Amino acid sequence: MSSDASVDIFVIGGGINGASVARDAVGRGFSVALAEMNDLASGTSSAATKLVHGGLRYLEHYEFRLVHEALAEREVLWAAAPHIIWPLRFVLPHHKGLRPAMILRAGLAMYDYMGGRRLLPPTKTLDLRKHETGTPLKTGYKLGFEYSDCWVDDARFVVLNARDAADKGAAIHVRTKVTSVRRDGGGWVIDLDGEAGRQTVRAKLVVNAAGPWVDDVITGAMGKNGAHNVRLVKGSHLVVHKLYDHDRCYIFQNADGRIIFAIPYENDYTLIGTTDQDYDGDPKDVKISEQETDYLLSAASEYFAKPLKRDDIHWAYSGVRPLFDDGASAAQEATRDYVLKVDGDAATGAAINVFGGKLTTSRRLAESVLEKIEDVLGKKGEPWTKKSTLPGGDFPTLGFDTEVRRLGKDYPGLPQTLLRRLMRLYGTKARVLLGTAQTVADLGQHFGWDLYAAEVDYLVAHEWARTAQDILWRRTKIGLKVGAEDVMALETYLAQKGH
């Protein structure tokens, strides 16, 4: 984008909220630009528990609107991206002394009733003494409930929303910081500093979707004083070596009233999380604390027959949730619902500040933002994302295994494990990535595990990947598998290619 370019809407922030708003807006006919100061999904949006879910525990906080909206979105998003989103079954063991079984049954009945399910199976009761999901647990757990939610590859979800926005005409700027946002003649002048150097863009309307930095944009780039809208809450996760062989997840109640999940992760691991702690540091410096590590190990060990120890930890990650500050006394009680605030109007220049939000409700959040945009700029197209697919997701919701078999027939000389992984990440776009390759030798330089130059080149060309970290931890999770020499080889390759 050249200096003094002009767009209808300028979006600040390349997390799931910003990417979703950009996609919806450009699809309705607005001209859109988006700037992300780091990599796409480099903040909160890649540090989630990676669920598309209603939020069972939010029922206790009477957030019925949020739960209903989120439950209704599960199958909408699954249909839009059946490569990176898929159903899971969660087992909730009844813990004597905590919530009574009657309360759990009632909550899950409401969860099923509110959910608008078509493909996801309903809740059922389990005898954990006989069912395979009881095997990894301590013998005292006899009764369990199994219900449905979905998994999402969170960082890829963001990138695919951005990719679709770009395919429809949006300008996506990564590693580009917004240094100034100022009103001018009923619109905005935005100064950028990034990969393309310093640029100036004019926009009729600004959407501030900077996540944990949303108040920083208001007080910094926008130059306003006293913005205190966001409550930063840290959530941390452990990735431990695989704890059990079946494919179900667990949701465990804790004595402090919170819950944690144990979820099969990347074939060889189990994901344990999350925590809820107020955070007052710089979001870029967030990391798991010793206290959080102890909490998660202890909470999981309350249920699993084999206690978890520090030696079991393979990796840990943390993120900061930018919750709207509703004055709740405890971090876990703060609302998970999103809040939108409009500053200004068509005559003075309007900005929409986005607070909160979840992966699950990001599409609906974008629709809500578009309603406010249309109040200012007028209506263009109709809402369209509910029945759309994300790049690579143009196959039937239940058709993933069929697509893997088709890919195997088209590429019989490539390993089945590689093809399945590529289908999970890229869906039907895996064929674009593979091109005419017939053997692994055709895929170029090897960077450890099953990562080859063909995939790296695709990610650089199509998905804004710039660094080894982008590729190993956000576009893929191959960082779990490779060693330091592999990382150095990848960094050298990217440098030689000029990336």
C-alpha positions in Angstrom: 0.0 0.0 0.0 1.5 3.3 -1.0 1.6 6.4 1.2 -1.6 8.4 1.4 -3.6 5.4 0.3 -7.2 5.6 1.3 -9.6 2.9 2.6 -13.0 2.7 4.2 -11.9 0.8 7.3 -8.5 0.5 9.0 -8.2 -2.4 11.5 -5.5 -2.3 14.2 -4.6 -5.8 15.4 -4.0 -9.1 13.7 -5.5 -11.5 16.2 -8.8 -13.3 15.7 -11.0 -10.3 16.3 -9.1 -8.1 13.8 -8.8 -10.8 11.2 -12.5 -11.7 11.4 -13.6 -8.0 11.2 -11.3 -7.4 8.1 -12.7 -10.6 6.4 -16.3 -9.7 7.0 -15.9 -6.1 6.0 -14.1 -6.7 2.8 -16.6 -9.4 1.9 -19.4 -6.8 2.1 -17.6 -4.5 -0.3 -15.7 -2.1 2.0 -12.1 -1.3 1.3 -10.0 -2.6 4.2 -6.4 -2.5 5.5 -5.1 -4.2 8.6 -1.9 -3.7 10.5 -0.4 -6.1 13.1 2.8 -5.0 14.9 4.1 -8.6 15.2 3.1 -11.8 13.5 -0.5 -12.7 13.0 -1.9 -14.5 16.1 1.3 -13.8 18.0 -0.5 -12.7 21.1 -3.6 -14.0 22.9 -5.0 -15.8 19.8 -2.3 -18.4 19.8 -2.2 -18.9 23.5 -5.7 -20.3 24.1 -6.9 -23.7 25.2 -7.8 -24.1 21.5 -11.5 -24.9 21.9 -14.6 -23.9 20.0 -17.0 -24.3 22.9 -19.9 -22.8 24.7 -18.1 -22.4 28.0 -19.8 -24.8 30.4 -18.6 -23.0 33.5 -20.0 -19.6 32.3 -23.5 -20.9 33.1 -22.6 -20.6 36.7 -21.9 -16.9 36.2 -25.3 -16.5 34.4 -23.7 -15.5 31.0 -26.5 -17.2 29.1 -26.3 -14.9 26.1 -22.6 -15.6 25.6 -23.1 -19.4 26.1 -26.0 -19.5 23.7 -24.2 -17.6 21.0 -21.0 -19.6 21.5 -22.8 -23.0 21.4 -24.6 -22.0 18.2 -21.3 -21.1 16.6 -19.7 -24.5 17.1 -21.1 -26.2 14.0 -21.0 -23.0 12.0 -17.3 -22.8 12.4 -16.7 -26.5 12.1 -18.5 -26.4 8.7 -16.4 -23.4 7.7 -13.1 -25.0 8.4 -13.4 -28.8 8.9 -9.6 -29.2 8.4 -8.6 -27.1 11.4 -11.8 -27.6 13.5 -13.2 -31.0 14.6 -15.5 -32.4 17.3 -14.3 -33.7 20.6 -15.9 -35.6 23.4 -15.3 -34.3 27.0 -15.6 -36.4 30.1 -16.6 -34.7 33.3 -16.0 -37.0 36.3 -18.2 -36.4 39.3 -16.1 -35.4 42.3 -17.7 -36.1 45.6 -17.7 -33.0 47.8 -17.8 -30.5 44.9 -20.7 -29.8 42.6 -23.5 -32.4 43.1 -24.2 -34.9 40.3 -27.7 -33.4 40.0 -26.3 -29.9 39.3 -23.9 -31.4 36.7 -26.7 -33.2 34.9 -28.9 -30.1 34.9 -26.0 -27.9 33.6 -25.2 -30.4 30.8 -28.9 -30.7 29.9 -29.1 -26.9 29.5 -25.8 -27.0 27.5 -27.4 -29.5 25.1 -30.7 -27.7 24.9 -29.1 -24.3 24.1 -26.6 -25.7 21.7 -28.5 -26.0 18.4 -26.7 -29.3 17.7 -27.2 -31.1 14.4 -24.0 -33.2 14.0 -22.6 -33.1 17.5 -23.8 -36.0 19.7 -25.6 -35.3 23.0 -24.5 -35.8 26.6 -24.4 -39.3 28.0 -23.7 -40.8 31.4 -20.7 -43.1 32.0 -19.8 -45.7 34.5 -16.1 -44.9 34.9 -15.5 -48.2 36.6 -16.2 -50.0 33.3 -15.6 -47.3 30.6 -12.1 -46.8 29.1 -12.1 -43.2 30.1 -12.1 -44.3 33.7 -8.8 -46.3 33.3 -6.3 -43.4 33.7 -8.2 -42.0 36.7 -8.0 -42.8 40.4 -10.4 -45.6 41.5 -12.6 -43.3 43.5 -14.2 -41.8 40.4 -17.2 -43.8 39.5 -19.7 -41.5 37.7 -18.9 -39.4 34.7 -20.7 -37.4 32.0 -19.6 -37.2 28.4 -20.5 -34.2 26.2 -19.5 -32.5 23.0 -17.5 -29.4 22.0 -14.9 -28.8 19.3 -11.2 -28.2 18.9 -9.6 -25.5 16.8 -6.0 -24.8 15.6 -6.2 -21.3 17.0 -3.3 -19.6 15.2 -4.3 -21.2 11.9 -7.8 -20.0 12.4 -6.5 -16.4 12.6 -4.2 -16.8 9.5 -7.0 -18.3 7.4 -9.3 -15.5 8.2 -6.6 -13.0 7.2 -5.9 -15.1 4.1 -9.5 -15.0 3.0 -9.6 -11.2 3.7 -6.6 -10.7 1.5 -8.0 -12.9 -1.2 -11.0 -10.6 -1.3 -8.9 -7.5 -1.5 -7.9 -6.5 2.0 -4.3 -5.2 2.5 -2.7 -7.2 5.4 0.4 -5.6 6.9 2.4 -7.8 9.4 5.2 -6.6 11.5 3.9 -3.1 11.0 3.3 -0.8 14.0 0.6 1.9 14.1 2.5 4.9 15.4 -0.2 7.5 15.2 -4.0 7.7 14.6 -5.4 11.1 14.3 -8.7 12.6 13.2 -8.7 14.7 10.0 -11.6 16.1 8.1 -14.2 13.6 9.3 -11.9 10.6 8.9 -8.5 9.4 10.1 -4.8 9.6 9.2 -2.9 6.6 10.3 0.9 6.5 10.4 2.6 3.1 10.0 6.2 1.9 10.5 7.0 -1.6 9.3 8.2 -4.0 6.6 7.5 -1.5 3.9 9.0 1.4 5.8 7.0 4.4 7.0 3.6 4.9 5.4 0.5 7.0 5.8 -3.0 5.7 5.2 -6.3 7.6 5.3 -9.4 5.8 6.5 -13.1 6.7 7.1 -13.3 4.5 10.2 -10.8 2.8 12.5 -11.4 -0.5 14.3 -9.1 -0.9 17.3 -8.9 -4.7 17.8 -5.5 -4.7 19.5 -6.4 -7.2 22.2 -4.3 -6.8 25.3 -2.9 -3.5 23.7 -6.3 -2.0 23.0 -6.0 0.6 25.8 -2.4 1.3 24.7 -3.6 2.2 21.3 -6.2 4.5 22.8 -3.7 6.3 25.1 -0.6 6.0 22.8 -1.4 6.1 19.0 -4.7 7.9 19.5 -3.3 10.2 22.2 -6.2 10.0 24.7 -5.7 10.0 28.4 -7.2 7.7 31.1 -8.2 4.6 29.1 -8.8 1.8 31.6 -11.2 -0.5 29.9 -9.3 -3.8 29.9 -8.6 -6.3 32.7 -5.6 -8.4 31.8 -6.0 -12.0 32.9 -3.2 -14.5 32.4 -3.9 -18.1 31.3 -1.2 -20.7 31.3 -1.0 -24.2 29.9 1.3 -27.2 30.2 2.0 -29.7 27.4 3.0 -33.0 29.0 3.9 -36.4 27.5 0.8 -38.4 26.5 -1.1 -39.5 29.6 -3.6 -41.9 28.0 -4.4 -43.7 24.8 -8.1 -43.0 24.1 -9.2 -39.9 22.2 -11.5 -38.2 24.8 -10.7 -35.1 26.7 -11.3 -34.4 30.4 -12.8 -31.5 32.2 -11.9 -31.5 35.9 -13.5 -29.6 38.7 -11.2 -28.1 41.4 -11.8 -27.3 45.0 -11.4 -23.5 44.3 -14.4 -23.6 42.0 -12.4 -23.5 38.8 -12.0 -26.1 36.1 -9.1 -27.4 34.0 -8.9 -29.4 30.8 -6.8 -32.4 29.8 -6.8 -32.7 26.0 -5.0 -35.0 23.5 -2.5 -32.8 21.7 -0.5 -33.2 18.5 -0.7 -37.0 18.7 2.0 -37.5 21.3 1.1 -35.1 24.1 -1.6 -34.0 26.5 -2.5 -30.3 27.0 -3.3 -29.3 30.6 -4.9 -25.9 31.3 -5.8 -23.2 32.0 -5.1 -20.8 34.9 -6.8 -17.5 35.7 -4.7 -14.8 37.3 -4.8 -11.0 37.0 -1.8 -9.7 35.1 -0.2 -6.2 35.3 2.9 -6.6 33.3 3.7 -6.1 29.6 1.6 -8.7 27.6 4.7 -9.5 25.4 6.6 -10.7 28.5 3.9 -13.1 29.8 5.1 -16.6 30.9 4.0 -19.3 33.2 4.9 -18.9 36.9 6.1 -21.6 39.3 2.8 -21.1 41.2 0.8 -21.8 38.0 2.9 -24.8 37.2 2.3 -26.3 40.6 -1.4 -25.5 40.4 -1.9 -27.3 37.1 0.2 -30.3 38.1 -1.7 -30.6 41.4 -5.1 -30.1 39.9 -4.5 -32.8 37.3 -2.9 -35.2 39.9 -6.1 -34.9 41.9 -7.8 -37.0 39.1 -5.1 -39.1 37.3 -3.9 -42.3 38.9 -0.3 -41.5 38.1 0.6 -38.1 39.6 2.1 -35.5 37.2 5.6 -34.2 37.9 7.8 -31.5 36.4 9.7 -34.1 34.5 6.5 -34.8 32.5 6.4 -31.3 31.1 7.5 -31.0 27.5 6.5 -27.4 26.9 4.5 -24.6 28.5 2.9 -21.4 27.2 1.0 -18.4 28.5 -1.3 -15.8 27.1 -3.1 -12.7 28.3 -6.8 -12.4 27.9 -8.0 -8.8 27.4 -11.3 -9.0 29.3 -13.6 -6.0 29.6 -13.1 -4.7 33.1 -16.6 -5.1 34.6 -15.4 -4.7 38.2 -15.6 -8.4 39.0 -13.7 -9.2 42.2 -12.0 -12.4 41.0 -10.3 -13.0 37.6 -12.4 -16.1 36.9 -15.6 -14.1 37.5 -14.8 -11.3 35.0 -17.1 -11.5 31.9 -15.8 -13.4 28.9 -18.4 -11.6 26.7 -17.2 -8.9 24.2 -17.9 -5.2 24.5 -17.9 -2.8 21.6 -17.6 1.0 22.1 -17.9 3.6 19.4 -16.0 6.9 19.7 -17.1 9.6 17.4 -19.3 9.6 14.3 -19.3 10.1 10.5 -18.8 13.9 10.9 -15.9 13.7 13.3 -14.3 10.4 12.4 -15.5 7.2 14.2 -13.4 4.5 16.0 -14.8 1.2 17.2 -12.9 -0.2 20.2 -13.2 -3.9 20.7 -12.8 -5.4 24.2 -12.8 -9.0 25.1 -14.0 -11.8 22.8 -13.2 -15.5 22.2 -12.2 -17.6 19.3 -15.6 -19.2 19.3 -17.6 -16.0 19.0 -15.1 -14.1 16.7 -17.4 -14.4 13.7 -20.4 -13.1 15.6 -18.3 -10.3 17.1 -17.3 -9.3 13.6 -20.9 -9.2 12.5 -21.7 -7.0 15.5 -18.8 -4.7 14.6 -20.1 -4.5 11.0 -23.5 -3.4 12.3 -21.8 -0.4 14.0 -19.7 0.3 11.0 -22.8 0.4 8.8 -24.4 2.8 11.3 -21.5 5.2 10.4 -20.6 4.5 6.8 -23.9 3.1 5.5 -24.7 -0.4 4.4 -23.0 -2.2 1.5 -23.3 -5.9 1.4 -25.3 -8.4 3.4 -24.0 -10.6 6.2 -22.3 -13.5 4.5 -19.9 -15.4 6.7 -22.3 -17.8 8.3 -22.5 -20.1 5.3 -18.9 -19.5 4.0 -15.8 -21.6 4.2 -12.3 -20.6 5.1 -9.4 -21.3 2.7 -8.9 -25.1 2.4 -12.2 -25.9 4.0 -14.3 -26.4 0.9 -15.3 -30.0 1.6 -18.1 -31.6 3.6 -18.1 -31.1 7.4 -17.7 -34.9 8.0 -15.5 -35.4 5.0 -12.0 -35.0 6.4 -11.0 -38.7 6.2 -12.3 -38.9 2.7 -10.2 -36.0 1.7 -7.1 -37.6 3.2 -7.7 -40.7 1.2 -8.2 -38.7 -2.0 -4.9 -36.8 -1.3 -3.2 -40.2 -0.7 -4.3 -41.4 -4.1 -3.1 -38.2 -5.8 0.3 -38.5 -4.0 1.0 -42.2 -3.5 4.8 -41.7 -3.2 4.5 -39.4 -0.1 4.1 -40.7 3.5 0.6 -41.0 4.8 1.5 -39.3 8.1 2.8 -36.2 6.2 -0.3 -36.1 3.9 -2.7 -36.3 6.9 -0.8 -33.5 8.7 -0.9 -31.3 5.6 -4.6 -31.9 5.2 -5.2 -31.0 8.8 -3.3 -27.7 8.4 -4.1 -26.7 4.8 -7.2 -28.7 3.8 -7.7 -28.7 0.0 -4.8 -26.1 -0.3 -2.4 -29.0 0.5 -2.4 -29.7 -3.3 -1.2 -26.1 -4.0 1.6 -26.7 -1.5 2.6 -30.1 -2.9 2.3 -29.2 -6.5 3.8 -31.9 -8.7 5.9 -33.6 -6.0 5.9 -37.4 -6.1 8.5 -38.2 -3.4 9.9 -36.4 -0.4 13.0 -35.6 -2.4 10.7 -33.4 -4.6 9.8 -31.3 -1.5 13.2 -29.8 -1.1 15.4 -29.3 1.9 14.5 -31.1 5.1 14.2 -29.2 8.4 13.5 -32.0 10.8 10.4 -34.1 11.5 8.4 -33.9 8.3 9.0 -30.2 7.5 10.4 -29.5 4.0 11.2 -26.5 1.9 8.0 -26.8 -0.1 5.9 -26.1 3.0 8.2 -23.3 4.2 8.0 -21.6 0.8 4.2 -21.9 0.8 3.9 -20.4 4.3 6.2 -17.5 3.3 4.3 -16.9 0.0 0.7 -17.3 1.2 0.6 -17.0 4.9 2.9 -14.1 5.9 5.5 -16.3 7.7 8.8 -14.6 8.2 10.7 -16.3 10.9 11.4 -19.9 12.1 9.1 -19.1 15.1 6.2 -18.2 12.8 6.5 -21.5 11.0 7.4 -23.8 13.9 5.0 -22.5 16.6 2.1 -20.7 14.9 1.6 -22.0 11.3 2.5 -25.5 12.6 3.4 -27.0 15.9 6.5 -28.7 14.6 8.5 -26.8 17.2 7.4 -29.6 19.6 9.4 -32.1 17.5 12.5 -30.5 16.2 15.9 -29.7 17.7 18.2 -26.7 17.8 20.1 -27.7 14.7 16.8 -28.0 12.7 15.8 -24.5 13.9 19.2 -23.0 12.8 18.9 -24.7 9.4 15.5 -23.2 8.9 16.6 -19.7 10.0 19.6 -20.0 7.6 17.2 -21.0 4.7 14.9 -18.1 5.4 17.8 -15.7 5.5 19.2 -17.0 2.3 15.8 -16.6 0.6 15.6 -13.0 1.8 12.7 -13.6 4.2 
